[in-house]
Amino acid sequence: MRSGGPRGARLRRWVARARLSSLRTTFTVSFAAVAAAVTVLVGFLSYDAAARLVRVDQQTVFEGVVQDLLDEVRHSALTPADFATADADGGPRDELIRPSGTVVQVLGPDASVVDRGHPPLPVGADDRRIAAARPAGQLVEHRDVDVGDGMYRVATVSLGDGRGAVQIAQEFSDTEDLLRELQQRTVLLVGAVVIAAGLFGWWLARRITSRLVRLAGAAEDVARTGRLGIQVPVAGYDEVARLGRSFDRMLGRLAQSEEDQRRLVQDAGHELRTPLTSLRTNISMLRRIDELPPAARGELVADLAQESRELTDLVNELVDLAAGQSDREPLRRVALADIAEDVAVAARRRTGRAVTVRVSGDTVVDGRPGALQRALSNLVDNAAKFDRGGGEPIDIVVTGVGMPAAGNGAGVGSGAAVRVEVLDRGPGIAEEDLDRVFDRFYRAPDARSLPGSGLGLSIVREVAAAHGGDPFARRREGGGSAIGFTVGRGGGGED
């Protein structure tokens, strides 16, 4: 069911805005998702590298301290007393503490605590066994020992000969706390980046889609009101701006086409009134044809035949003119010299007049053969109509200018520019009529008594414009006219 009226228009506008809002939301979410993925990946890799580096460094330092203690007790006969107190000159205890701030606790032969560490370290069965061991440098290592409020890594080294042992410990819980804090800050940073990316994406999407919203509003106004003269807001030089300009040009072309159709209908209606009125008058006289004298009867029948022919010609030319505005004849390579020969043959047979063709240069162009033939036939028929004397032939001159056409966007006339003109020795065209002979339905004052609709030269102008050229008309030296058109730019109509 089709919705109409203001309610339907509001519904269509809401749907269009909802689609644009969905595009804005999609753009925002996509932008935030990409930023989140990149930030999470970078944050994870950075945290993992930092944590791995800190832990390895801490482990390396502790292992170095343990190795130094092992080397020392194996090469020197040390007692618990050597480690019990700090030495101002730098004794064994100081050498253990200085590198990494390790905790040192000294055990006696019976594993009793001779010098308690800060904090005190637990003494287990393995530690007591090491304290009473005979060989020096035996080692037992404990990991993840809970000491007070922290976690420690503890190693116990025997002094040898049952003299006791030395315990050294390194706290790693503070390092893990630091890493956890770093992890939390990384998560907060990722969240902040995602939020910032989402806001920026929303702002950017809004900036982009706002022009789409205005463009959609203009399209909806055209659909609702039918007015093609609505101004389309265009700003910038990106793809959206190009779309807006293309839409604006499309509306301009549609408005021009609508105006051309309106003018054609108005002009056609005006021109059709005269022959239709005359036909109605003559048809009304047919009811009394028996009362008319034979001469009047013949004149009435002749008038009816002439008016019907003129009306037929007018309707045919109107159809051709209307069809020419939306011609779908395909483009192809065509030689205008060949078309001129065909037109000349048809004109000789139809009018009995001598028609000559003169060709110079390359006359091959990209064009629509049917339209070009129609335009050239109209020029020849126009010359035959006005040149009634018939003393000289009608000349068709086709000249290849040899310049590349500029092109008109449709690919018409993309070959060399060609100039086509028809020369006659009729009464010629008055100077004040030269600029108007190609207007629709225009007929010079001295030609209004002659048959015709005033559309023939208008069709020539339409065909020339469709092929990237222009029509032209001039007075011919010695009398007569030269009327023609160009195909492609570069073949202007002035000598």
C-alpha angles and dihedrals in degrees: 000000000000118000116220141175128040092317093056091046091052090048093051091047091050091050092050092049091046089055091050090047088051089052089050091049092047091050092048095047092045092049091048092045093052091047091048093050093049093044094047091049094048092043093049093048092046094048093045092050093047094046092047092049094048094047094046091047092050092047091048092052092049092047089051092053091049091049092050090052092049092051092048099050092044094054100037132045099236128178131205089259090065090062099033098085136028117256120220089215092054111270129189092279093055091049089057096046102042102064098057109354093256122180113247124201122176123213126200127223092278091046091255115149108258095174117016119221126231101268100021113249122223117250116217136182092271091051091052090049091051091049091057095042119123101214116073119234101034110152138206120179128198124194129201096014114174108229115173109306096342144062118244140189107226131194126183120202124191120232092208135239089056092289093134137258144267122235120203124184137185124201115227100168091085089054090051089048089053091049091048089052089049089050092051092049090049090053091049090048091050090050092048092049091049092050091046091048091049092050092046091046090050091049092047093045090048091050091051099040094044088075090046088052091053090046091050089048091054091049091049091050090052091049092047101043102025089225111140095188094078113133112240113216109235128177133161133015104261130106093281090052090049089051090051093049091047090050090048091050090047091053089048092053092046091049090050091048091049091049091049091051091048092050091046092052092047094047092044092050091050094049094045094055095071099053092039091052090049091048092050090050093050092044090053087054090057089074088066097037091118089060094053123092116251093256092053091048092054092047091050093051091046091050091050092050092047094047092047090051092049091047091049091049091048093050092046092051091047090052091048092048093049092045091048090063091063101025113169096186106133121245119246141158109281135172111228089202090065092048090050091053091051092049091048092052091050092046093051091052094045101042104021089230126134110254121184130193125212119188131186132169130001110327099177113121140159105258151119108278097203094052093045091049091049092051094048092046090054090053093050093045089049091052092048091050095054099033096068096156094071092199094132129034123256108251125215110197118192115185127182107215092194097220121125114251119243092228125231101231095266098073092248117145093006091148127073118318113258130194120211123186137166119214125202138167098228127126091290130225123292115243092243091054099050093088094047106042091096094053117110115269092356114145125178115242093250091050100052092090091056124084117264143093103239091243102099097084091039088061088051090055092050093050092047092050091048089055096048095259142103137238121238138186131188141165114262121230110251092025135301134066140280111209125171149118142238130237111215127000121293098053100092121185099237125090 
